[in-house]
Amino acid sequence: MKPSSDNRKEEALFTLRNSWLRNTVGGLIAITVVSIAIAFLWLPSAQSNDAITSLWRSICGAAGVPFKWGASHTIAPPVRSSDVVLDANLIDSQDPRAVGRGATLAQRCTMCHGAQGISNADSPNLAGQYPMVVYKQLHDYQSGKRENVVMQAMVRDLSEAQIRDLAAYYAYLPKPPARFPTPGTGAAAPLIVSAGAPVRNIAPCASCHGPMGRSTGAPWIQGMPEVYLRDQLIAFRSGARHNDVNEQMRNVARQMTDEEIQAASKYYASLPQN
């Protein structure tokens, strides 16, 4: 039985011998290729608009391809952010002799950190701080891993034993009350503190700084001056401060918005340390 004329026409329509089909499909492919080239190659490279650049970065990141092609980048070797090796048994904060020696050394620190380790100058409160935190920060100032003109001058000539004595002394002092007491039963923690922002790879602040947990070397920040906390987060975000081990604070802070930094700083400043 021979195929009907209608069937033969339908078969002929969808073959490459049909010039109409070839021209239509070929034109559609050409338009698509040109549109992609303009939208994803020419526009991002020709325009300096931040929105276009950010969109292009996001697209490249999602696709797993380089943001810029043909550019050679020298990968810098990793830089140690701190030379301090922390050991929970390194400092005996209950040793009265160490505490006494530390109290004598701390007389030079009272102008910024207060006579009892409680600052009235927006410097960090050191009273009741974990001894390993004080120990690490003093060593980082001494080595230049953390930069501050005043602190580097103050700790330049401290010996290892004196640094341990200062850490023991400040750990011995009672923690200060909240600078801005939380009304009533306490305000709810902002999301950045309690839950973080998983989509932006931000862990909850509380996972290291309490009350959910604490990492070795993570400071106790409840009741710290709000200005100090805010300035440190901004410094971590910009990279001006870089003595965090494995960049954990920089990785978090660089993703935080100004509003989140303000909210976290205000919240922790309002908490009582006791």
Backbone as CSV, one residue per row, in Angstrom:
resi,resn,N_x,N_y,N_z,CA_x,CA_y,CA_z,C_x,C_y,C_z
1,MET,0.852,-1.205,0.000,0.000,0.000,0.000,0.875,1.238,0.000
2,LYS,0.703,2.128,-0.940,1.526,3.330,-1.061,1.054,4.399,-0.077
3,PRO,2.033,5.150,0.504,1.651,6.237,1.432,0.886,7.314,0.690
4,SER,-0.045,7.919,1.388,-0.862,8.963,0.786,-0.026,10.202,0.515
5,SER,-0.542,11.089,-0.300,0.165,12.328,-0.638,0.311,13.231,0.575
6,ASP,-0.720,13.197,1.497,-0.632,14.034,2.708,0.521,13.594,3.593
7,ASN,0.701,12.251,3.735,1.798,11.736,4.563,3.145,12.117,3.972
8,ARG,3.230,12.049,2.644,4.491,12.394,1.993,4.820,13.865,2.208
9,LYS,3.816,14.727,2.179,4.045,16.165,2.405,4.510,16.436,3.841
10,GLU,3.889,15.670,4.831,4.266,15.879,6.227,5.709,15.428,6.470
11,GLU,6.101,14.293,5.871,7.466,13.812,6.020,8.449,14.789,5.401
12,ALA,8.097,15.342,4.276,8.986,16.279,3.581,9.153,17.575,4.354
13,LEU,8.119,17.945,5.140,8.172,19.199,5.894,9.249,19.159,6.963
14,PHE,9.456,18.017,7.626,10.389,17.902,8.738,11.678,17.193,8.339
15,THR,12.197,17.532,7.191,13.501,17.014,6.747,14.399,18.190,6.425
16,LEU,15.716,17.936,6.486,16.681,18.988,6.193,16.627,19.438,4.741
17,ARG,15.945,18.671,3.914,15.798,19.094,2.521,14.824,20.248,2.376
18,ASN,14.045,20.483,3.443,13.071,21.564,3.423,13.799,22.871,3.746
19,SER,13.914,23.760,2.798,14.646,25.017,2.985,13.981,25.904,4.045
20,TRP,12.680,25.869,4.145,11.972,26.673,5.155,12.358,26.240,6.557
21,LEU,12.426,24.947,6.796,12.798,24.426,8.111,14.253,24.777,8.416
22,ARG,15.133,24.606,7.454,16.549,24.915,7.676,16.738,26.387,8.019
23,ASN,16.087,27.254,7.283,16.250,28.689,7.512,15.665,29.112,8.852
24,THR,14.521,28.570,9.217,13.877,28.932,10.480,14.704,28.484,11.685
25,VAL,15.086,27.204,11.680,15.863,26.666,12.805,17.231,27.332,12.870
26,GLY,17.855,27.517,11.716,19.165,28.164,11.696,19.101,29.596,12.205
27,GLY,18.058,30.321,11.819,17.907,31.693,12.296,17.677,31.757,13.793
28,LEU,16.864,30.821,14.310,16.596,30.784,15.747,17.880,30.502,16.535
29,ILE,18.684,29.576,16.049,19.946,29.262,16.726,20.883,30.469,16.700
30,ALA,20.953,31.150,15.569,21.828,32.320,15.450,21.398,33.428,16.400
31,ILE,20.085,33.678,16.483,19.580,34.714,17.388,19.910,34.357,18.841
32,THR,19.745,33.087,19.194,20.017,32.639,20.557,21.492,32.824,20.907
33,VAL,22.373,32.421,19.992,23.810,32.542,20.235,24.217,34.006,20.395
34,VAL,23.701,34.869,19.509,24.031,36.290,19.578,23.503,36.904,20.872
35,SER,22.283,36.537,21.279,21.696,37.070,22.507,22.517,36.674,23.728
36,ILE,22.940,35.413,23.777,23.757,34.945,24.905,25.097,35.661,24.939
37,ALA,25.691,35.839,23.753,26.993,36.509,23.681,26.898,37.953,24.167
38,ILE,25.815,38.632,23.776,25.654,40.031,24.188,25.353,40.125,25.688
39,ALA,24.431,39.275,26.153,23.970,39.370,27.544,25.021,38.920,28.548
40,PHE,25.759,37.854,28.213,26.641,37.258,29.211,28.130,37.472,28.952
41,LEU,28.477,37.989,27.781,29.895,38.220,27.495,30.198,39.696,27.268
42,TRP,29.494,40.308,26.320,29.827,41.685,25.969,29.388,42.681,27.043
43,LEU,28.112,42.585,27.491,27.621,43.552,28.476,28.424,43.548,29.783
44,PRO,28.673,42.381,30.403,29.439,42.415,31.655,30.839,42.984,31.499
45,SER,31.471,42.740,30.347,32.834,43.242,30.152,32.851,44.704,29.745
46,ALA,31.778,45.167,29.085,31.758,46.542,28.596,31.192,47.516,29.608
47,GLN,30.352,47.025,30.530,29.712,47.901,31.491,30.405,47.780,32.838
48,SER,30.544,48.914,33.527,31.146,48.909,34.860,30.094,48.940,35.947
49,ASN,28.835,48.818,35.541,27.739,48.873,36.508,27.883,47.737,37.520
50,ASP,27.786,48.073,38.814,27.988,47.078,39.866,26.949,45.974,39.814
51,ALA,25.709,46.356,39.454,24.642,45.361,39.415,24.918,44.313,38.347
52,ILE,25.380,44.780,37.167,25.683,43.842,36.085,26.864,42.967,36.464
53,THR,27.891,43.586,37.069,29.075,42.830,37.467,28.725,41.785,38.516
54,SER,27.911,42.163,39.487,27.528,41.223,40.528,26.702,40.080,39.959
55,LEU,25.790,40.412,39.017,24.990,39.376,38.380,25.869,38.408,37.624
56,TRP,26.857,38.964,36.917,27.766,38.126,36.142,28.597,37.236,37.058
57,ARG,29.037,37.778,38.165,29.792,36.972,39.144,28.915,35.824,39.657
58,SER,27.665,36.122,39.949,26.760,35.108,40.475,26.516,34.000,39.461
59,ILE,26.323,34.409,38.203,26.092,33.421,37.144,27.313,32.528,36.981
60,CYS,28.494,33.148,36.956,29.727,32.362,36.798,29.928,31.437,37.992
61,GLY,29.635,31.951,39.210,29.797,31.123,40.394,28.859,29.932,40.381
62,ALA,27.604,30.164,39.956,26.634,29.076,39.907,27.009,28.036,38.847
63,ALA,27.602,28.516,37.740,27.984,27.614,36.659,29.337,26.954,36.892
64,GLY,30.085,27.471,37.881,31.391,26.903,38.171,32.448,27.260,37.155
65,VAL,32.335,28.454,36.565,33.321,28.894,35.569,33.965,30.182,36.053
66,PRO,35.151,30.528,35.545,35.839,31.735,36.006,35.063,33.001,35.687
67,PHE,35.214,33.999,36.553,34.576,35.299,36.332,35.234,36.021,35.164
68,LYS,36.564,35.925,35.064,37.299,36.535,33.963,38.129,35.460,33.265
69,TRP,38.078,35.472,31.960,38.822,34.497,31.184,40.138,35.107,30.714
70,GLY,41.143,34.278,30.678,42.418,34.695,30.097,43.281,35.510,31.032
71,ALA,42.767,35.875,32.217,43.562,36.661,33.155,44.366,35.719,34.031
72,SER,45.632,35.991,34.172,46.493,35.155,34.991,46.589,35.768,36.378
73,HIS,46.344,34.958,37.387,46.395,35.421,38.759,47.400,34.584,39.534
74,THR,48.269,35.254,40.223,49.223,34.562,41.065,48.582,34.311,42.417
75,ILE,48.498,33.058,42.778,47.884,32.698,44.050,48.912,32.879,45.157
76,ALA,48.586,33.786,46.068,49.513,34.065,47.162,49.529,32.895,48.138
77,PRO,50.694,32.583,48.679,50.764,31.499,49.661,49.980,31.875,50.908
78,PRO,49.425,30.895,51.600,48.651,31.199,52.809,49.515,31.878,53.862
79,VAL,48.921,32.863,54.543,49.629,33.601,55.580,49.044,33.214,56.932
80,ARG,49.905,32.848,57.843,49.431,32.484,59.175,48.852,33.714,59.862
81,SER,47.612,33.576,60.327,46.955,34.710,60.965,47.347,34.845,62.428
82,SER,47.943,33.813,62.997,48.397,33.861,64.378,49.409,32.746,64.595
83,ASP,50.406,33.033,65.413,51.427,32.034,65.728,51.181,31.372,67.080
84,VAL,50.075,31.713,67.720,49.805,31.227,69.070,49.186,29.831,69.018
85,VAL,49.733,28.941,69.799,49.166,27.605,69.960,48.445,27.565,71.300
86,LEU,47.143,27.353,71.258,46.331,27.412,72.470,46.266,26.065,73.166
87,ASP,46.393,26.110,74.471,46.306,24.925,75.309,45.532,25.311,76.561
88,ALA,44.447,24.618,76.808,43.572,24.978,77.923,44.289,24.928,79.265
89,ASN,45.368,24.167,79.360,46.092,24.026,80.625,47.315,24.931,80.701
90,LEU,47.442,25.849,79.749,48.635,26.694,79.698,48.684,27.698,80.843
91,ILE,47.521,28.188,81.262,47.456,29.243,82.279,46.610,28.786,83.451
92,ASP,47.138,28.944,84.636,46.391,28.632,85.851,45.856,29.939,86.435
93,SER,44.607,30.241,86.106,44.027,31.511,86.544,43.667,31.502,88.033
94,GLN,43.838,30.352,88.700,43.557,30.264,90.129,44.828,30.421,90.967
95,ASP,45.967,30.562,90.320,47.228,30.698,91.040,47.318,32.114,91.624
96,PRO,47.256,32.269,92.945,47.250,33.617,93.539,48.527,34.403,93.249
97,ARG,49.639,33.710,93.091,50.886,34.422,92.794,50.838,35.026,91.394
98,ALA,50.326,34.260,90.438,50.200,34.766,89.070,49.223,35.935,89.022
99,VAL,48.122,35.813,89.755,47.123,36.884,89.789,47.729,38.148,90.385
100,GLY,48.507,37.998,91.455,49.141,39.157,92.098,50.132,39.845,91.179
101,ARG,50.952,39.054,90.515,51.910,39.647,89.576,51.179,40.335,88.421
102,GLY,50.109,39.703,87.959,49.326,40.298,86.878,48.684,41.603,87.283
103,ALA,48.222,41.689,88.541,47.602,42.925,89.035,48.591,44.079,89.014
104,THR,49.852,43.784,89.353,50.874,44.829,89.319,51.138,45.275,87.884
105,LEU,51.245,44.308,86.968,51.498,44.643,85.559,50.324,45.421,84.954
106,ALA,49.106,45.105,85.410,47.906,45.699,84.803,47.736,47.168,85.147
107,GLN,48.540,47.709,86.043,48.418,49.125,86.379,48.631,50.003,85.148
108,ARG,49.434,49.524,84.204,49.676,50.306,82.991,48.493,50.231,82.023
109,CYS,47.553,49.333,82.295,46.441,49.115,81.366,45.164,49.830,81.780
110,THR,45.189,50.455,82.955,43.945,50.981,83.537,43.362,52.158,82.760
111,MET,44.198,52.910,82.058,43.681,54.091,81.362,42.626,53.705,80.327
112,CYS,42.819,52.589,79.645,41.867,52.158,78.614,40.908,51.086,79.121
113,HIS,41.434,50.145,79.920,40.638,48.980,80.302,40.055,49.076,81.705
114,GLY,40.308,50.185,82.407,39.706,50.391,83.708,40.477,49.726,84.834
115,ALA,40.303,50.269,86.040,41.031,49.769,87.209,40.631,48.343,87.561
116,GLN,39.391,47.968,87.244,38.902,46.618,87.528,38.601,45.847,86.243
117,GLY,39.249,46.270,85.152,39.052,45.557,83.893,37.774,45.905,83.177
118,ILE,37.086,46.961,83.623,35.847,47.404,82.987,36.107,48.755,82.340
119,SER,35.949,48.814,81.031,36.341,50.001,80.287,35.262,51.074,80.291
120,ASN,35.716,52.324,80.395,34.835,53.476,80.197,35.248,54.251,78.954
121,ALA,36.048,53.609,78.111,36.596,54.298,76.947,36.318,53.531,75.658
122,ASP,35.271,52.702,75.661,34.915,51.888,74.501,36.035,50.931,74.096
123,SER,36.913,50.623,75.035,37.887,49.550,74.847,37.260,48.269,75.390
124,PRO,37.796,47.114,75.044,37.160,45.876,75.513,37.245,45.716,77.021
125,ASN,36.181,45.199,77.618,36.208,44.809,79.016,37.021,43.524,79.137
126,LEU,38.004,43.520,80.012,38.858,42.351,80.185,38.532,41.564,81.446
127,ALA,37.758,42.136,82.333,37.411,41.450,83.581,36.630,40.175,83.286
128,GLY,37.132,39.044,83.800,36.447,37.777,83.617,36.650,37.149,82.249
129,GLN,37.452,37.767,81.408,37.683,37.210,80.070,38.458,35.895,80.180
130,TYR,38.177,34.959,79.271,38.895,33.692,79.282,40.396,33.949,79.184
131,PRO,41.201,33.295,80.013,42.633,33.589,80.011,43.307,33.334,78.673
132,MET,42.839,32.322,77.924,43.475,32.026,76.641,43.207,33.120,75.610
133,VAL,42.084,33.815,75.770,41.768,34.917,74.853,42.736,36.070,75.076
134,VAL,42.924,36.461,76.339,43.857,37.544,76.648,45.267,37.153,76.225
135,TYR,45.644,35.934,76.514,46.977,35.427,76.156,47.215,35.527,74.645
136,LYS,46.246,35.059,73.855,46.395,35.074,72.397,46.476,36.491,71.846
137,GLN,45.582,37.373,72.315,45.557,38.730,71.769,46.846,39.479,72.104
138,LEU,47.373,39.306,73.312,48.632,39.972,73.667,49.774,39.474,72.791
139,HIS,49.812,38.186,72.550,50.848,37.640,71.678,50.682,38.139,70.243
140,ASP,49.437,38.235,69.782,49.199,38.713,68.412,49.599,40.170,68.254
141,TYR,49.340,40.986,69.271,49.811,42.371,69.228,51.337,42.406,69.206
142,GLN,51.944,41.550,69.992,53.396,41.553,70.104,54.058,41.124,68.791
143,SER,53.452,40.165,68.105,54.016,39.669,66.852,53.609,40.499,65.643
144,GLY,52.645,41.407,65.820,52.160,42.215,64.702,51.030,41.571,63.931
145,LYS,50.567,40.393,64.363,49.442,39.754,63.689,48.148,40.548,63.887
146,ARG,48.063,41.256,65.013,46.967,42.186,65.230,47.590,43.558,65.423
147,GLU,47.052,44.557,64.735,47.690,45.865,64.691,46.914,46.911,65.488
148,ASN,47.641,47.592,66.359,47.117,48.737,67.097,48.327,49.449,67.681
149,VAL,48.478,50.716,67.349,49.690,51.442,67.732,49.887,51.441,69.241
150,VAL,48.813,51.694,69.986,48.926,51.775,71.447,49.251,50.411,72.034
151,MET,48.491,49.393,71.635,48.671,48.073,72.217,50.029,47.475,71.843
152,GLN,50.458,47.677,70.623,51.747,47.122,70.229,52.886,47.740,71.030
153,ALA,52.771,49.030,71.325,53.793,49.680,72.147,53.742,49.168,73.586
154,MET,52.556,48.887,74.101,52.401,48.452,75.484,52.939,47.045,75.717
155,VAL,52.812,46.173,74.723,53.164,44.767,74.948,54.531,44.398,74.373
156,ARG,55.196,45.347,73.741,56.432,45.038,73.017,57.453,44.315,73.900
157,ASP,57.602,44.737,75.139,58.659,44.201,75.996,58.166,43.181,77.022
158,LEU,56.917,42.741,76.898,56.398,41.762,77.841,57.021,40.394,77.592
159,SER,57.360,39.707,78.665,57.886,38.351,78.544,56.724,37.358,78.487
160,GLU,57.038,36.115,78.161,56.024,35.066,78.134,55.360,34.934,79.503
161,ALA,56.154,34.960,80.558,55.604,34.818,81.914,54.692,35.987,82.261
162,GLN,55.060,37.193,81.854,54.234,38.359,82.156,52.909,38.313,81.408
163,ILE,52.929,37.834,80.184,51.682,37.696,79.426,50.759,36.696,80.111
164,ARG,51.317,35.604,80.586,50.499,34.613,81.302,49.938,35.203,82.592
165,ASP,50.738,35.993,83.296,50.265,36.599,84.544,49.125,37.588,84.287
166,LEU,49.230,38.377,83.236,48.146,39.306,82.896,46.874,38.547,82.546
167,ALA,47.011,37.473,81.786,45.842,36.670,81.421,45.192,36.071,82.666
168,ALA,46.011,35.609,83.610,45.470,35.035,84.847,44.763,36.096,85.671
169,TYR,45.329,37.292,85.727,44.727,38.366,86.525,43.362,38.774,85.981
170,TYR,43.279,39.017,84.678,42.000,39.466,84.123,40.940,38.368,84.173
171,ALA,41.357,37.115,84.061,40.397,36.014,84.191,39.866,35.924,85.613
172,TYR,40.665,36.349,86.572,40.284,36.293,87.991,39.234,37.346,88.345
173,LEU,39.255,38.485,87.687,38.342,39.570,88.022,36.898,39.196,87.696
174,PRO,35.924,39.665,88.491,34.514,39.366,88.200,34.047,40.065,86.939
175,LYS,33.211,39.372,86.165,32.692,39.946,84.924,31.818,41.167,85.232
176,PRO,31.840,42.154,84.356,31.017,43.355,84.588,29.568,43.117,84.223
177,PRO,28.657,43.941,84.767,27.252,43.848,84.364,27.069,44.432,82.967
178,ALA,25.872,44.246,82.430,25.595,44.789,81.100,25.688,46.296,81.117
179,ARG,26.208,46.844,80.048,26.305,48.294,79.929,24.923,48.891,79.665
180,PHE,24.115,48.191,78.881,22.744,48.632,78.600,21.819,47.476,78.984
181,PRO,21.327,47.439,80.212,20.512,46.304,80.661,19.332,46.050,79.741
182,THR,19.107,44.789,79.441,17.997,44.418,78.582,16.688,44.546,79.349
183,PRO,15.689,45.244,78.808,14.429,45.437,79.537,13.718,44.113,79.788
184,GLY,12.996,44.040,80.876,12.166,42.877,81.164,12.954,41.596,81.250
185,THR,12.479,40.603,80.548,13.119,39.291,80.574,14.207,39.180,79.522
186,GLY,14.425,40.232,78.758,15.482,40.191,77.761,14.919,40.173,76.347
187,ALA,15.505,40.970,75.493,15.058,41.029,74.111,15.510,39.780,73.372
188,ALA,14.713,39.370,72.401,15.071,38.201,71.614,16.317,38.489,70.786
189,ALA,17.156,37.483,70.664,18.376,37.647,69.879,18.019,37.844,68.413
190,PRO,18.712,38.733,67.719,18.472,38.869,66.280,18.850,37.590,65.555
191,LEU,18.291,37.398,64.381,18.516,36.151,63.640,19.983,35.894,63.363
192,ILE,20.746,36.954,63.113,22.160,36.768,62.792,22.900,36.141,63.967
193,VAL,22.404,36.380,65.192,23.022,35.805,66.391,22.539,34.386,66.633
194,SER,21.237,34.184,66.553,20.658,32.890,66.933,20.671,31.860,65.810
195,ALA,20.519,32.314,64.566,20.414,31.365,63.452,21.428,31.597,62.348
196,GLY,22.067,32.768,62.333,22.992,33.068,61.250,22.252,33.324,59.955
197,ALA,22.928,33.088,58.854,22.319,33.225,57.524,22.905,32.126,56.645
198,PRO,22.333,30.916,56.704,22.913,29.768,56.000,23.114,29.985,54.505
199,VAL,22.204,30.735,53.869,22.328,30.949,52.424,23.615,31.704,52.097
200,ARG,24.043,32.594,53.019,25.281,33.350,52.813,26.462,32.750,53.574
201,ASN,26.288,31.531,54.044,27.360,30.813,54.737,27.795,31.524,56.014
202,ILE,26.823,32.089,56.743,27.101,32.757,58.004,26.601,31.878,59.146
203,ALA,27.511,31.421,59.975,27.126,30.633,61.146,26.551,31.550,62.215
204,PRO,25.701,31.042,63.087,25.186,31.877,64.179,26.325,32.367,65.071
205,CYS,26.260,33.624,65.480,27.278,34.149,66.396,27.346,33.306,67.664
206,ALA,26.176,32.833,68.101,26.098,32.093,69.363,26.806,30.754,69.297
207,SER,27.069,30.236,68.108,27.718,28.927,68.010,29.143,28.963,68.541
208,CYS,29.776,30.135,68.538,31.127,30.271,69.096,31.140,31.118,70.362
209,HIS,30.319,32.145,70.403,30.381,33.115,71.496,29.314,32.902,72.559
210,GLY,28.569,31.790,72.493,27.569,31.503,73.510,26.252,32.207,73.197
211,PRO,25.156,31.757,73.804,25.127,30.735,74.859,25.067,29.309,74.340
212,MET,25.043,29.107,73.014,24.919,27.754,72.476,26.224,26.976,72.569
213,GLY,27.329,27.652,72.650,28.594,26.947,72.693,29.740,27.927,72.697
214,ARG,30.949,27.393,72.686,32.127,28.262,72.668,33.277,27.511,72.034
215,SER,34.002,28.158,71.116,35.182,27.585,70.498,36.415,28.006,71.284
216,THR,37.445,27.194,71.241,38.682,27.529,71.931,39.231,28.843,71.386
217,GLY,39.475,29.776,72.284,40.021,31.067,71.862,38.971,32.084,71.492
218,ALA,37.688,31.681,71.443,36.627,32.641,71.134,36.333,33.474,72.371
219,PRO,36.363,34.786,72.281,36.178,35.619,73.471,34.750,35.630,73.980
220,TRP,34.652,35.880,75.248,33.351,36.134,75.871,33.010,37.584,75.568
221,ILE,31.944,37.831,74.804,31.679,39.197,74.338,30.421,39.807,74.938
222,GLN,29.705,39.061,75.795,28.522,39.636,76.434,28.923,40.841,77.277
223,GLY,28.187,41.938,77.108,28.443,43.133,77.895,29.592,43.985,77.400
224,MET,30.197,43.617,76.276,31.270,44.439,75.716,30.692,45.760,75.192
225,PRO,31.495,46.820,75.136,30.994,48.078,74.575,30.512,47.888,73.137
226,GLU,29.364,48.437,72.849,28.780,48.284,71.515,29.689,48.840,70.427
227,VAL,30.301,49.977,70.689,31.187,50.590,69.691,32.364,49.677,69.377
228,TYR,32.918,49.058,70.405,34.054,48.155,70.198,33.647,46.950,69.344
229,LEU,32.508,46.332,69.684,32.053,45.167,68.924,31.801,45.528,67.464
230,ARG,31.154,46.656,67.250,30.859,47.086,65.880,32.142,47.336,65.100
231,ASP,33.090,48.027,65.721,34.340,48.346,65.033,35.129,47.085,64.683
232,GLN,35.090,46.085,65.563,35.828,44.856,65.283,35.195,44.077,64.129
233,LEU,33.878,44.035,64.084,33.208,43.351,62.973,33.505,44.050,61.647
234,ILE,33.498,45.368,61.664,33.815,46.117,60.442,35.267,45.867,60.036
235,ALA,36.169,45.801,61.021,37.584,45.546,60.724,37.776,44.142,60.160
236,PHE,37.065,43.160,60.697,37.139,41.808,60.147,36.579,41.782,58.726
237,ARG,35.479,42.505,58.517,34.845,42.511,57.192,35.764,43.097,56.134
238,SER,36.480,44.153,56.483,37.371,44.800,55.515,38.729,44.113,55.411
239,GLY,39.045,43.256,56.376,40.353,42.622,56.399,41.388,43.407,57.166
240,ALA,41.000,44.559,57.720,41.939,45.359,58.503,42.392,44.596,59.740
241,ARG,41.511,43.798,60.295,41.900,42.886,61.374,41.928,41.473,60.801
242,HIS,43.009,40.778,61.038,43.187,39.487,60.366,43.917,38.467,61.242
243,ASN,43.701,38.537,62.541,44.367,37.566,63.410,43.426,36.457,63.861
244,ASP,42.325,36.264,63.139,41.415,35.173,63.441,41.944,33.890,62.814
245,VAL,42.015,32.838,63.593,42.545,31.565,63.114,41.636,31.009,62.018
246,ASN,42.255,30.601,60.906,41.526,30.026,59.759,40.487,30.983,59.164
247,GLU,40.636,32.281,59.441,39.767,33.316,58.859,38.296,33.146,59.224
248,GLN,38.007,32.494,60.342,36.601,32.224,60.630,35.795,33.495,60.816
249,MET,36.365,34.521,61.461,35.618,35.760,61.645,35.539,36.564,60.354
250,ARG,36.596,36.569,59.582,36.550,37.292,58.306,35.549,36.657,57.356
251,ASN,35.485,35.341,57.317,34.534,34.664,56.441,33.097,34.990,56.818
252,VAL,32.851,35.182,58.106,31.502,35.533,58.558,31.225,37.011,58.322
253,ALA,32.138,37.864,58.785,31.873,39.306,58.771,31.778,39.877,57.365
254,ARG,32.540,39.336,56.421,32.502,39.919,55.074,31.168,39.695,54.383
255,GLN,30.350,38.772,54.920,29.026,38.530,54.357,27.931,39.311,55.090
256,MET,28.286,39.944,56.199,27.268,40.621,57.011,26.965,42.017,56.481
257,THR,25.717,42.403,56.605,25.309,43.749,56.213,25.573,44.708,57.371
258,ASP,25.512,46.003,57.094,25.672,47.000,58.147,24.601,46.823,59.224
259,GLU,23.385,46.505,58.797,22.292,46.335,59.751,22.540,45.128,60.656
260,GLU,23.067,44.049,60.108,23.346,42.854,60.913,24.483,43.117,61.899
261,ILE,25.493,43.833,61.459,26.599,44.179,62.359,26.080,45.029,63.510
262,GLN,25.237,46.001,63.201,24.684,46.870,64.243,23.812,46.075,65.198
263,ALA,22.988,45.184,64.657,22.082,44.401,65.500,22.851,43.472,66.434
264,ALA,23.865,42.785,65.907,24.654,41.864,66.730,25.420,42.616,67.806
265,SER,26.002,43.751,67.448,26.772,44.543,68.413,25.889,45.053,69.541
266,LYS,24.749,45.570,69.167,23.830,46.114,70.176,23.314,45.011,71.089
267,TYR,23.005,43.855,70.515,22.473,42.751,71.310,23.501,42.263,72.333
268,TYR,24.723,41.998,71.890,25.735,41.468,72.814,26.107,42.517,73.864
269,ALA,26.120,43.777,73.489,26.422,44.830,74.461,25.358,44.918,75.545
270,SER,24.139,44.486,75.226,23.041,44.605,76.189,22.959,43.426,77.151
271,LEU,23.744,42.379,76.908,23.643,41.183,77.743,24.491,41.292,78.995
272,PRO,23.967,40.862,80.137,24.804,40.807,81.328,25.827,39.692,81.204
273,GLN,27.046,39.916,81.677,28.072,38.886,81.594,27.950,37.876,82.711
274,ASN,27.357,38.270,83.815,27.291,37.351,84.957,26.267,36.255,84.722
